[in-house]
Amino acid sequence: MSDPALASLLAVDPAAPVPEAVGVLAAPENRHLLDYVQEDPFGAHVFPGNVEGYGPERFLDDLDDQLRTTAPIHLWAYIPTCSYRCRFCQYPVVIVKGPQETVARRAEQWVDWNIREARLWLRRLPHLATAPVGEFNVFGGTPSLLPADQIRRLLDFYRENFAFGPDTTVRFEGDPTTFTPEKLELLADLGCTKVSSGVQSFDDHVLRLSGREHTADACTEFIRRAKATGFDWVSVDLMYGLLDQSLDSVRRDLETVLAHEPTAVVCTKLHLRDYSDTRTGVSGVQPAAWQLPRYRARLESRGHRWPTLGEQYQMREILTSGLRGAGWTEHPTMYFARPGAGPEKWKSIMADQDQQHPEVAIGLGGSSSCRRSEAMTQVDWKRYGEAVLAGRIPLDSATGFTEQAQESRAVNMALSTLQPLREDVHRRRFPGSSLFAPGRREGFESLRRRGLLEMDEAAGTVTLTPVGETLVEAVINTELMAEPAVAGRAG
């Protein structure tokens, strides 16, 4: 077959059912969806604006205006330290390794810079210090690499300077091997109720090829220790589509999750397209090793194999059907929680149709947003440090939303939660408008004809079908984007 994308899609494991998504993507009318998912950036993490030339200062004004009367927000700190770089990782990370004194010194520097930057945000945004925090997350990188004194300093600063309340949840991310019993006890003592770890796979061969420096046993031990320590929420990340990964390997991953019962699991497809191509996420200045065609080809020449696109959807079907069959819920897309535990709080704050409150990200490569605009922080660590030391919030770029785009964005974010869209909620947010406005109804009708959603105007709901849920990010980023980009004055 001369069409590589279609050939990869139709190459499935005959021992497993063919997912409905394969048939939908193979249809000529859905070619744009196939082109997107072939190397899709994972996650609808950033919903880009459509007003170009929107200066960061304008974004900060927009954000502060919404913070003045906001409901609880998502606040996060990004600590980019890692002891090694995974071969699929395109996030902005800084490798920190060597003697203990060197690691401690670099860790202290990043905590210093993060706190310095946070103070700049607090000084620039008068309403940030009083905006209630729904969830505070320390993401990375591998922030669990930080020594105990730096973890304490970081968490104490945020708790003392931001509006944490009795309902604020605090979450910390890290590598399985860095979550020692002592570190887990420290985090619990400091008020963390959630911990998460990117285990990626419970297959040691797959882990080694991915560049992970931990074993499957270390992953299950992390779950056991975190639960024994008493955390309310223990989450792990899994990936499918990894080098040499098979359907049987993914089935074993599912069995391990169900046996060890973390609170939540995030299941993501291997993504090779650069986030910056679509502004749907934040990528660093250095591409992932697996994004380099020569590197991928060299691995193939050595006898390794990449799962086909069709097999990747079979893998997703194994995980989705297995988790849902055990009573787990998916809210938002890719985020599965044990019965009664979901949804993922920080994602709900940002994306649920009846919320969509601000997100404030502090640290290298953060992404922040409010209803009128969004911005990304500098991803080059040297330029980031220079800006912070010079007393500037290190925002690198910002885009705004026209009024029409604000409405489109609200709909798209709500769709990503996989929850039914509701006309009454939409009208409260956008008086005088309707979920079923002519232009949007045409888009919904096209999706309905192709089996991707159901529309009930009498009940005032729009609901994704199961295959629509699988392909929701491709739908959002190819069909339901806001109006075309327009020029805006620089801020």
Salt bridges, closest charged atoms under 4 A:
ASP3 OD2 - ARG31 NH1 2.29
ASP35 OD1 - ARG31 NE 2.95
ASP40 OD1 - LYS269 NZ 2.94
GLU57 OE1 - ARG124 NH2 2.89
ASP61 OD1 - ARG124 NH2 2.80
ASP62 OD1 - ARG372 NE 3.32
ASP64 OD2 - HIS127 ND1 3.03
ASP65 OD1 - ARG68 NH2 2.98
ASP65 OD2 - ARG372 NH2 3.32
ASP112 OD1 - ARG153 NH2 2.78
GLU135 OE2 - ARG171 NH1 3.83
GLU135 OE1 - LYS194 NZ 2.69
ASP175 OD2 - ARG212 NH2 3.97
ASP203 OD2 - ARG252 NH2 3.52
GLU221 OE2 - ARG224 NH2 2.47
GLU221 OE2 - ARG225 NE 3.18
ASP244 OD2 - HIS205 NE2 2.81
ASP244 OD2 - HIS304 ND1 2.91
ASP248 OD1 - ARG251 NH1 2.64
ASP277 OD2 - ARG273 NE 3.61
GLU311 OE2 - ARG305 NH2 2.96
GLU330 OE2 - ARG316 NH2 2.96
GLU330 OE1 - ARG324 NH2 2.68
GLU344 OE2 - ARG171 NH1 2.26
ASP352 OD1 - HIS331 NE2 2.91
GLU359 OE2 - HIS74 ND1 3.49
GLU374 OE2 - ARG279 NE 2.71
GLU407 OE2 - HIS426 NE2 2.75
GLU407 OE2 - ARG440 NH2 2.67
GLU423 OE2 - ARG427 NE 2.76
ASP424 OD2 - ARG422 NH2 2.55
ASP424 OD2 - ARG428 NH1 3.88
GLU445 OE2 - ARG448 NH2 2.46
GLU457 OE2 - ARG441 NE 2.91
GLU469 OE1 - ARG324 NH2 2.74
GLU479 OE2 - HIS32 NE2 2.74
GLU479 OE1 - ARG450 NH2 2.64
